Amino acid sequence: MKATKQSLVRKRLKIASLSLAMVITYADTLMKRYTSQIGMCCRYIEHIMNTSTEIQNKYGCLVNGFVADLTNPIDIKNMIQAVIESTKRIDILVINNGTPNPRSFSKCDIQDWLEGINICLKSTIYLCQETLPIMKKNGFGIIMTSIFAKEPDPNFVISSVLRLSP
């Protein structure tokens, strides 16, 4: 189903992100026009509470903030269930899982790559596995993610490679 401006109006947005700056950017773009409810997560309770309050005050909308580690499939499952309990649906999933520790290719060891796979790839798969059936049931869904840049920074080699994977 192709999304149009009309089809996006009043949708429920779920932002899964390790970067609260990106949460605010996505919220600024989408909340102005398309949605009245937002669920979002972060690993740190103080960050998610402050950001939830900021977005709620700015837009006068319902914001549900969740503490979740996106590298943990159980946290993702619990978070998605909590979003469904509070909003009854998920229409837009925004995935921005942060980035592994910056290093050049020659300084990356296998542990760095495994961490990158958990942060960038596995978490995206877990989020989509939990969210896609809900979107299919509702007959609508958009999944958005971010890609590093046209010319990736050589110190973000793991993130750049893995974001091209999905």
C-alpha positions as CSV (number, residue, x, y, z in Angstrom):
1,M,0.0,0.0,0.0
2,K,1.4,3.4,-1.0
3,A,1.4,6.0,1.8
4,T,-0.1,9.3,0.9
5,K,-0.4,12.4,3.1
6,Q,-4.1,11.7,3.6
7,S,-3.3,8.1,4.7
8,L,-0.8,9.3,7.3
9,V,-3.2,11.6,9.1
10,R,-3.8,10.6,12.8
11,K,-1.6,7.6,12.7
12,R,0.2,6.2,15.8
13,L,3.9,6.5,15.6
14,K,6.4,4.3,17.3
15,I,10.0,5.5,17.4
16,A,12.6,3.0,18.4
17,S,15.8,4.9,18.9
18,L,19.1,5.0,20.8
19,S,19.5,8.6,19.7
20,L,17.1,11.1,21.3
21,A,18.2,13.8,19.0
22,M,16.8,11.7,16.1
23,V,13.6,11.0,18.1
24,I,13.1,14.8,18.4
25,T,13.8,15.2,14.7
26,Y,11.4,12.5,13.6
27,A,8.8,13.8,16.0
28,D,9.1,17.4,14.7
29,T,8.6,16.2,11.2
30,L,5.8,13.7,11.8
31,M,3.9,15.1,14.8
32,K,3.3,18.4,13.0
33,R,1.2,16.8,10.3
34,Y,0.4,13.1,10.8
35,T,0.1,11.7,14.2
36,S,-1.6,12.3,17.6
37,Q,0.1,9.6,19.6
38,I,3.7,8.5,19.9
39,G,5.5,5.7,21.7
40,M,9.3,5.8,21.9
41,C,12.1,4.2,23.8
42,C,15.6,4.7,25.1
43,R,17.9,2.8,27.4
44,Y,17.9,5.5,30.0
45,I,14.8,6.5,32.0
46,E,15.8,10.1,32.6
47,H,16.4,10.7,28.9
48,I,13.1,9.1,27.8
49,M,11.1,11.0,30.5
50,N,12.6,14.4,29.6
51,T,12.2,13.8,25.8
52,S,8.6,12.5,26.3
53,T,7.7,15.5,28.3
54,E,9.3,17.9,25.8
55,I,7.4,16.4,22.8
56,Q,4.1,16.2,24.8
57,N,4.4,19.8,25.8
58,K,5.4,21.0,22.3
59,Y,2.6,19.2,20.5
60,G,-0.1,18.5,23.1
61,C,-0.2,14.9,22.1
62,L,-0.1,11.6,24.0
63,V,3.5,10.4,24.4
64,N,4.4,7.1,25.9
65,G,8.1,6.7,26.8
66,F,9.6,3.2,27.4
67,V,12.9,2.1,28.8
68,A,14.2,-0.6,26.5
69,D,17.5,-2.0,25.2
70,L,17.0,-2.5,21.5
71,T,19.7,-5.2,21.4
72,N,17.5,-7.3,23.8
73,P,14.6,-9.1,22.0
74,I,12.7,-9.5,25.2
75,D,12.8,-5.7,25.9
76,I,11.6,-5.1,22.3
77,K,8.7,-7.7,22.7
78,N,7.7,-6.1,26.0
79,M,7.9,-2.6,24.6
80,I,5.8,-3.4,21.5
81,Q,3.2,-5.1,23.7
82,A,3.0,-2.0,26.0
83,V,2.6,0.3,23.0
84,I,-0.3,-1.9,21.7
85,E,-1.9,-1.9,25.1
86,S,-1.7,1.9,25.3
87,T,-2.4,2.9,21.7
88,K,-4.1,-0.2,20.2
89,R,-2.0,0.0,17.0
90,I,1.3,0.9,15.4
91,D,1.1,2.6,12.1
92,I,4.7,4.0,11.7
93,L,7.8,2.4,13.0
94,V,10.9,4.6,13.0
95,I,14.1,2.7,13.6
96,N,17.3,4.6,14.5
97,N,19.4,2.4,16.7
98,G,22.4,4.5,17.2
99,T,25.8,3.4,16.1
100,P,28.6,1.1,17.4
101,N,31.8,2.6,18.7
102,P,33.4,4.6,16.0
103,R,36.6,3.0,14.6
104,S,38.3,2.7,11.3
105,F,38.3,-0.6,9.5
106,S,41.8,-1.5,10.5
107,K,41.1,-0.9,14.2
108,C,37.9,-3.0,14.3
109,D,38.1,-6.5,15.8
110,I,35.5,-9.3,15.6
111,Q,33.9,-8.1,18.9
112,D,33.4,-4.7,17.4
113,W,31.6,-6.3,14.4
114,L,29.5,-8.5,16.6
115,E,28.4,-5.4,18.7
116,G,27.6,-3.6,15.4
117,I,25.5,-6.5,14.2
118,N,23.5,-6.5,17.5
119,I,23.0,-2.7,17.4
120,C,22.3,-2.1,13.7
121,L,21.0,-5.3,12.2
122,K,19.6,-7.7,14.8
123,S,17.6,-5.0,16.6
124,T,16.1,-3.9,13.3
125,I,15.1,-7.5,12.6
126,Y,13.6,-7.9,16.1
127,L,11.6,-4.6,15.8
128,C,10.3,-5.6,12.4
129,Q,9.3,-9.1,13.5
130,E,7.3,-7.7,16.4
131,T,5.7,-4.8,14.5
132,L,5.0,-6.1,11.0
133,P,2.2,-8.6,12.0
134,I,0.5,-5.7,13.8
135,M,0.7,-3.5,10.7
136,K,-0.5,-6.3,8.5
137,K,-3.5,-6.9,10.8
138,N,-4.4,-3.2,10.7
139,G,-3.9,-3.0,6.9
140,F,-1.4,-0.2,7.1
141,G,2.2,0.3,8.1
142,I,5.3,2.3,7.3
143,I,8.8,1.3,8.5
144,M,11.4,4.1,8.4
145,T,15.1,3.8,9.1
146,S,18.2,6.0,8.7
147,I,21.3,5.4,6.6
148,F,24.5,7.1,7.6
149,A,25.4,9.4,4.7
150,K,26.3,9.5,1.0
151,E,30.0,9.6,2.0
152,P,30.3,7.6,5.2
153,D,32.9,8.7,7.8
154,P,35.8,6.2,7.8
155,N,35.5,5.9,11.6
156,F,31.9,4.6,11.3
157,V,32.7,1.6,9.0
158,I,30.7,-1.0,10.9
159,S,27.6,1.2,11.1
160,S,27.9,2.1,7.4
161,V,28.3,-1.4,6.2
162,L,25.5,-2.8,8.4
163,R,22.9,-0.1,7.6
164,L,23.2,-1.1,4.0
165,S,22.3,-4.7,4.9
166,P,18.5,-4.5,5.5
